[in-house]
């Protein structure tokens, strides 16, 4: 499979070129265009390659993906998810996996396993409606961010505290603790809510913008108009 990430860093678009018989899995709804030589199959995603379709329901929604396969001849498809942001390529190996935010997933090769039965997903340990997926296996993984990607490499013993809405991914070699930001006053008034303290060795990927803050900003513009119409 050949790929290119175009229009970095603000309007990134993942373009893949599949040879006959090759396929890629992508988040449902992330496709922007495809050539008619590609076939598409929608399925629910769980741990394992072509595993069973069973999946835990989260808020009434399942984690669906589309498999794009070049059937008979080569074909091209493009994918994008974040409204404004970047796409990063991570290489997953048996010795190096990742924990990623569900919303960050764009696409992956089919031998990359997305464990949505891991407790970080099914129990929502990261809180605030955020669910994390444990990624293992072998192959390329494509993630998107809202805003630019801020990458940190931690040595053994080094730590970083990350706001959960800015946390995109980190190596599965890292240790982590999800906690409240400061004391009760900081949690309620500091605007951070829950944070994750991550310790190395490993990598951390952070998005520079917070889509929840964008939604709040848009609401400050819309709310006065709604209130004025309601009077």
N, C-alpha and C positions, 0 to 999 in steps of 0.2 A: 504494500500500500504506500502510495506517495501522498504527501500532504503539504499544504502551505497555509500559513496564518497571515492573512492580508489585513491591511488598514490598521496595524498596531500603532499606538497602544489604546486609543480611545474607542475605536469602532471595529474591533477585531472580528474577523470572519474566518472560520476554519473551512478550507476547501480540501476535499480528499478525492484522490483518483484511484478507483478500484479496478484491478485487473480481473478477468473472468474467474469466477469462483471466490473472489475475495469479498469480505463483508465487514461492516462496522456497525456497532450498536450506538444509538444516539438517543438523548432525552426526547421524549414525545413532545412535539411542538417546536423543536429547535431547528428543523430543516428550513432553509431559506429558498433553495432550489435544488433540483436534481434532474439528471438526464433520463429519458424514458427507458434506457437500457438497464436501469436498476430496478430490482424488485424490492418491495417493502413488506415486512411482517411485523405487526404490533404484538407485544407480549408484556406480561408483568415480569419484573426483574427480581431475582433473588440470588442468594449465594450459589455459586457453582456455574459451570459452563453448560448451557442448555438444561438447567435444572428444572424442577417442577414449577408450575405456575403459581403455586400458593404463596400468599404474601399477607402480612398483617396490615389491616386497614388503619390509616392514620387520619383522623378527622374526616372520614368518609372518602378519602382519596388514596389510590394506590400509586406505586412508582412504576409507571409504564415506560418502556423504551421501544424504539423502532429499529429493526435490523434491516440495513440497506445492503443488498447483495448484487454484484455484477453477474447477470445471468446471460451467458453466451458471448457477450462482448464487454469491453471496458466501459466504465461510466464515471461521471463526476457528480458530487453532491457537496453542498455547503451548509454549514451549521453556525448558529449564533444564538446566545441566550440572554445575557445581561443587556439592559437597555443602553448603557454606556459603559464600556469597560474593555478589559483585555482578556486574551485567552492564553493559557500556559500549557505546555506539554510536559507531562511527568512520565518517566519510565518506571514501570512497575516490574519488579523482579521477585523471585521466591524469597530473597533475602531482604527486600526493601518494599514495603507497602506504604499505604497512606490512610489517614482518616480525613475525609473531606466533608464539607457541608453539602447536604443534598442539593440545595439550590445551585451549587457551583458545578455540578456535573453537566458536561456537554456531550461527550462521546468517549468510546473506548474500543479497543480491539476485543474480539470475542473471548480471548483467553484471560482477560482481566475480570476478576470476580468482584461483584459488588454485594457485600453482605448487608442486606437490609433487615436481617433478623438479629444483628448485633445490638447489644443493649443501648448503645448510643443513638440508634434509630428508634427502636421499638419503645424505649422508655423516655426518650427525649431528655437525656441527662444534661444537655447543654441549655435547656430551658428556653423561654421566650419564643416558643414555636420553632426553634431551630433543631434540626435533626442531622446527625452525622452518620456517614456511611463508612464502613471499614473496607478498604480496597486491598486485594491481594492478587496473586497469580503472576502472569507474565504478559507484558505488552505495553502499548502506549495508552495513556489516559489524558484526556483533554478537559481542563477546568476553565471556568470563566469567573471573572471578578467584576464587581461594580466599582468602577474607578480603576486606577492602576494597581499593579501587583507589587507589593513590598515584600521581598524575600529575605529571610534571616536564617543564618546557619549557626546552630548552637553546638558548642563543644560539650563534652560530658561535664556535668556540674553547673553549666550555665542555664539560666532561666529567663523567661519573658512572660509578662502578664498581658493578655490580649483581650480586648472587648469582644464579646461573643458575636456581635453583629459585624465585626470586621474580620473575624477568623474564617479563613477559607479552607486551609488544609495544613496538616503537619505529618511528619514521618511517624510510622508506627513504632519506631525505635524510641520515640520520646515518651516520657511519663507526663501525665497531666492531672490537674485537679480543678474541677469547676467549683467556683465559690462566689460569694457576694462581694461586691466592690466596697472595700472598707467596712465600716460599721453600718448600723441601721440608717443613720443620717445620710451617709454617703450613698447608700443603696437607694434611698427614697428620693434624695435631692440632687445627687451627683450626676444623674443622667446616664450612668454606665450600666446599672442593673447587675447582671451576672458577667463574670469574667472567667477566663481560663488561664491558670498558671502552668506553663509548659516548660519542661526541663529536658536538656539534651542528653545524648547526642541526637542530632537530626535537623531537619529543615522545617521552617514555618512559612506559610504563605498568607499574607494579610492583604485585604482590599482597602484602598485608601478612602473609599466613600461608604456611607451607610444608607442603604435604600430606605430604611425606616425613617431616618432623618429627612430624606427627600420627600417621603409621603407626608410627614408632619409639616414641612415647609409649604408643600402644595396646599395642604388643608388650611394654613393660615391665610392663603389667598382666596380660597373658595368659601370658607366659612362665613366671612362678612356678607358675601353676596347671597348665600343661602338664608342667613338670618334676616337680611333686608327684605327678601321675597316672602318670608314667612310672616312678616309683620302685617 
